[in-house]
């Protein structure tokens, strides 16, 4: 009897070890190899500047309250409150000690497209790499070149303030296993080149779904509810539905959406407010053709 019990216990321990090993394997950080970031050709900082505004980098990484040229000093420090704790945006200026001045293109690219830090650690998805994963390697390369031209800052933001178990980065691997991929968010029927461009901006660098799509209890997007509106992460109220079925903007024309992204005015002469103000100001810096592409895409997505 004792021998049989011992065999059972050994089997359970073995199965537990196999299960733990499998979990560690499927949830391990998965950076792209160094070779992936080689031979991309000369970087274009001018295009990188456009990607910078598309991605809203200054909105989170400039010092809170920064205006005008001060928004180009990516000193970090913004407190980002969530249901999982408070994240503090890091310094991503070219400072070699407080910022990311010692990073390589591969380090930067893997943070952007894989959510992996230069030490091989998982990054928290408060940094929207779940959307940035759809960015082209060229845009990542150009953005990196542009960011090297920005002023350094020696500011050191506080660490994230997260309760257990959210302060265990290993758990982020499980989140990635469940939710992280670089596939399109929606399938569109024979989209035009303009709609494809809008899809790239909205689903990729623009990361619009990060606020406009509802999430489940683990922080993943709810299937089938892309851009259908969500709880306001900054406080009370809701972030609006921006699909064609929206009671807020469903009746807007493409030109109405373009005007809103350009000037901040709605068709009924109201004006943009809240956290959307910075988004609108960023989008106003893009070529008119990109705002038109965003509008075309938003009219093409499934109505919710």
Steps between C-alpha positions, in 0.01 A plus 500: 500500500781739594678423175189573296448832684859594433454432129188718494679784674797473264262505203321810633829679558611405149177624346530821700853553376392438141212743541723766651758451227234527231363819657846656517567403139180640349510818710871580458599835343525464122722776358584520132862404426765767458522410131139607450599861561799501269507612137185712524664775295550865591253633754274796415466723810242717322269201468598408854360832620163419343504156665583675829178703480297205370616299800425774753841451662503843664152453647631244750875558511530879516492644850141551621375841390778553244416742218645586159869403463508361854284213371805377309686437825390144573583513869218270610322514832133493397297286741276261307231362731336168422306220663833321549686782675680819399757497223752783463608582145878458472758745370555412133722796417851442356658545844743206538430445869145609583361443150555257213819651359687171535238300315555362152248495216438134586428592863258769389337285233441211737345731758270643233403181317548226759457668837844381609752721681875512426566264791264239354218584742131528417374858482160582642227554237425845641756571227276423200726255319189292442422759230855605412570138402326584169752773413733447206871451565565809288281717721669362812842574351397852396344570840818388675707734281271793577506435874879523499461866404289589806634665816628272780358513851650365823160466668441168673127424537385287793457124453160352422272463802332163447356260758567126496468308268515776236850597611626160379617548143484128432122538501526735199611200297168335576319816390695500175419133444130581526481832316817612322528469120582717200201407283240753375230580751222472243464335160389746232343399171719614208621822666642784291859613543367798695309277743806276537706805593237603754496148644876509540491831687197424721592142586877560515682819602178692570398225752143638503356173623697518823242749632200446272465120534349334810713256698435190706604443861859418400541811287467338158276635227154344490458303176268652243485843668779682322467879552156452661572732795644431843537615857698822531843403642553858620189524716122497479299457183559308181730523201258510205419238242662617174361237264226582243244372752591762758231735630782752546673508161320236297320769301817699432626508142862433412551873456353558850756260648782665305394844624486375859853358476622821332337778703342326798148613407205263471223540239280671763780745586596340827874456559728215603572464869658274759783267406381506138627859472862386485414223256330751270796738524734215407284396204486861377875476438455218248452547126137561403508172306563308823204660678287419196623140517408477869151628420458254214601210725265606781209498253606155374527309830208283615228698677460427870 
